[in-house]
Amino acid sequence: MKKDYPVPAGYLERETEVKKSRFIARVAPVGSREDVKDWLEQAHQDHPDARHICWAYQIGRPGSAAEAAMNDDGEPSGTAGKPILNVIQHKDMGDVLVMVIRYFGGIKLGAGGLVRAYAGAAESVLSAVDRVVQKPMTDVLVSLSFADEQPLRHWCEVNGASVESVDYGASVRARVLVPEDLQAEFGAFCDAHKLDYSFER
């Protein structure tokens, strides 16, 4: 299901330095806790010697996220995960994970310094990442002949829909994702080509 709110267009990394400590911020699009776990495992593999890998994420619509969490990973409570989450929420972005990998530089930053450093690192990467807004989509099941497959694919290409899967049996059955605001147009296309279709709810 595509979303009508901004999400990160992809993965991005930015590095900042504060009093000799390195802060490597990574942003990644996530749709589930499983995705978060995978990205964190990757960060730990890439930076096994890092002192801290702090993170925060929110999944779902900004402002009413279905799920959000944060982790200070050994930094004083409230100095890492919360500032990262605050920046995510301020950026009004959904389905997003920000990890900040810290290499300690020998100079203590203090609680206020840590909050500023982690928020600054999160800000640097979230300001740089491209956003995409995905329209809400509807699942449609279509029965068609082999000859109709090409026109169907062409309609999808032109109208921002996508053919998700095709089963070739006695007839062809396709699962298509159609933008919600184009349901009527898609129905008209199917009627014109005498295709059977049903919108999934």
C-alpha positions as CSV (number, residue, x, y, z in Angstrom):
1,M,0.0,0.0,0.0
2,K,1.5,3.3,-1.0
3,K,1.3,6.4,1.3
4,D,0.2,9.9,0.8
5,Y,2.8,11.4,3.1
6,P,6.5,12.0,2.6
7,V,8.9,9.1,3.2
8,P,12.7,9.0,2.5
9,A,13.5,8.3,-1.1
10,G,16.4,6.0,-0.1
11,Y,19.4,5.5,2.1
12,L,21.8,8.4,2.9
13,E,24.7,8.9,5.2
14,R,26.3,12.2,6.6
15,E,29.1,12.7,9.0
16,T,29.7,15.5,11.5
17,E,32.4,16.1,14.1
18,V,31.9,17.6,17.5
19,K,35.0,18.1,19.8
20,K,36.8,15.2,18.1
21,S,33.8,12.8,18.4
22,R,32.6,11.5,15.0
23,F,28.9,11.3,14.5
24,I,27.8,9.3,11.4
25,A,24.1,9.7,10.7
26,R,22.3,7.3,8.4
27,V,18.7,7.6,7.3
28,A,16.7,4.8,5.7
29,P,13.1,4.1,4.7
30,V,11.5,1.4,6.9
31,G,8.1,-0.2,6.8
32,S,8.3,-2.6,9.7
33,R,10.3,-3.4,12.9
34,E,12.0,-6.2,10.8
35,D,13.4,-3.5,8.5
36,V,14.6,-1.5,11.5
37,K,16.4,-4.6,12.8
38,D,18.1,-5.3,9.5
39,W,19.4,-1.7,9.2
40,L,20.7,-1.7,12.7
41,E,22.5,-5.1,12.2
42,Q,24.1,-3.6,9.1
43,A,25.2,-0.5,11.1
44,H,26.8,-2.8,13.7
45,Q,28.6,-4.8,11.0
46,D,29.9,-1.7,9.3
47,H,31.0,-0.1,12.6
48,P,31.9,-2.8,15.1
49,D,34.2,-0.4,17.0
50,A,31.8,2.4,17.4
51,R,31.1,3.5,21.0
52,H,27.4,4.0,20.5
53,I,24.8,3.4,17.8
54,C,21.8,5.4,18.8
55,W,18.6,5.5,16.8
56,A,14.9,6.5,16.5
57,Y,12.2,5.6,14.0
58,Q,8.6,6.2,13.2
59,I,6.4,4.1,11.0
60,G,3.1,5.4,9.6
61,R,1.7,8.9,9.0
62,P,3.6,11.8,10.6
63,G,1.7,13.1,13.6
64,S,-0.2,9.9,14.2
65,A,2.6,7.3,13.7
66,A,1.5,3.7,14.1
67,E,4.8,2.9,15.8
68,A,7.8,4.9,17.0
69,A,10.7,4.0,19.2
70,M,14.2,5.2,20.2
71,N,17.3,4.0,21.8
72,D,20.2,5.8,23.6
73,D,22.5,2.8,23.3
74,G,24.5,3.6,26.5
75,E,24.5,7.4,26.2
76,P,22.9,9.2,29.2
77,S,19.1,8.7,29.2
78,G,17.3,11.2,26.9
79,T,20.5,12.6,25.3
80,A,20.5,10.6,22.0
81,G,17.3,8.7,20.9
82,K,14.9,11.4,22.0
83,P,16.7,14.3,20.2
84,I,16.8,12.1,17.0
85,L,13.1,11.3,17.3
86,N,12.3,15.0,17.9
87,V,14.0,15.9,14.6
88,I,12.2,13.2,12.7
89,Q,8.9,14.4,14.0
90,H,9.8,18.0,13.2
91,K,10.6,17.0,9.6
92,D,7.1,15.6,9.2
93,M,8.3,12.4,7.5
94,G,6.9,8.9,7.9
95,D,8.4,5.4,7.6
96,V,11.8,6.6,8.5
97,L,14.8,5.3,10.6
98,V,17.7,7.5,11.7
99,M,20.8,5.9,13.2
100,V,23.7,8.0,14.6
101,I,27.0,6.1,15.0
102,R,29.3,7.8,17.4
103,Y,33.1,7.3,17.7
104,F,34.2,8.9,21.0
105,G,36.9,11.5,20.6
106,G,38.2,11.7,24.2
107,I,36.4,14.9,25.1
108,K,33.1,14.6,27.1
109,L,30.3,16.7,25.7
110,G,28.0,16.8,28.7
111,A,24.2,16.2,28.5
112,G,23.4,19.4,26.6
113,G,26.3,18.9,24.2
114,L,25.1,15.4,23.5
115,V,21.6,16.5,22.8
116,R,22.8,19.1,20.4
117,A,25.3,16.8,18.7
118,Y,22.7,14.0,18.1
119,A,20.0,16.4,17.0
120,G,22.5,18.1,14.7
121,A,23.6,14.8,13.2
122,A,20.0,13.8,12.6
123,E,19.2,17.2,11.1
124,S,22.1,17.0,8.7
125,V,21.0,13.7,7.2
126,L,17.3,14.4,7.2
127,S,17.8,17.8,5.5
128,A,19.8,16.2,2.7
129,V,17.7,13.1,2.0
130,D,15.2,13.3,-0.9
131,R,11.6,12.8,0.0
132,V,8.9,11.0,-2.1
133,V,5.2,11.2,-1.6
134,Q,3.5,8.1,-2.6
135,K,-0.2,8.2,-3.5
136,P,-2.7,5.9,-1.9
137,M,-3.2,2.9,-4.1
138,T,-6.0,0.3,-4.6
139,D,-5.5,-3.4,-5.4
140,V,-7.4,-4.5,-8.4
141,L,-7.7,-8.1,-9.7
142,V,-8.1,-8.3,-13.5
143,S,-8.9,-11.3,-15.7
144,L,-7.8,-10.7,-19.3
145,S,-6.7,-12.4,-22.5
146,F,-3.0,-12.7,-23.5
147,A,-3.7,-10.0,-26.2
148,D,-4.9,-7.5,-23.5
149,E,-1.8,-7.7,-21.4
150,Q,0.2,-5.2,-23.4
151,P,-2.6,-2.5,-23.5
152,L,-3.0,-3.0,-19.7
153,R,0.7,-2.6,-19.1
154,H,0.7,0.5,-21.3
155,W,-2.2,2.1,-19.4
156,C,-0.4,1.4,-16.1
157,E,2.8,3.0,-17.3
158,V,1.0,6.1,-18.5
159,N,-1.1,6.5,-15.3
160,G,1.3,5.7,-12.5
161,A,-0.2,2.3,-11.8
162,S,1.8,-0.9,-11.6
163,V,1.2,-4.5,-12.6
164,E,2.3,-6.3,-9.4
165,S,1.9,-9.9,-10.5
166,V,0.5,-11.9,-13.4
167,D,-0.7,-15.6,-13.4
168,Y,-0.8,-17.3,-16.7
169,G,-3.4,-20.1,-16.7
170,A,-6.2,-20.8,-19.1
171,S,-6.8,-17.1,-18.8
172,V,-4.4,-14.4,-17.6
173,R,-5.0,-12.9,-14.1
174,A,-3.2,-9.8,-13.0
175,R,-3.0,-7.9,-9.8
176,V,-2.7,-4.2,-10.4
177,L,-2.0,-1.3,-8.1
178,V,-4.1,1.7,-9.3
179,P,-3.9,5.2,-7.7
180,E,-7.1,5.6,-5.7
181,D,-8.1,8.8,-7.6
182,L,-8.0,6.9,-10.9
183,Q,-10.3,4.0,-10.1
184,A,-13.1,5.3,-12.4
185,E,-10.6,5.8,-15.3
186,F,-9.3,2.3,-14.8
187,G,-12.8,0.8,-14.7
188,A,-13.6,2.6,-17.9
189,F,-10.4,1.2,-19.5
190,C,-11.4,-2.4,-18.4
191,D,-15.0,-1.9,-19.7
192,A,-13.7,-0.7,-23.0
193,H,-11.5,-3.8,-23.3
194,K,-14.3,-6.1,-21.9
195,L,-12.0,-7.1,-19.0
196,D,-13.4,-8.6,-15.7
197,Y,-12.0,-6.7,-12.7
198,S,-12.7,-6.4,-9.0
199,F,-11.4,-3.8,-6.5
200,E,-10.0,-5.4,-3.4
201,R,-11.1,-3.7,-0.2
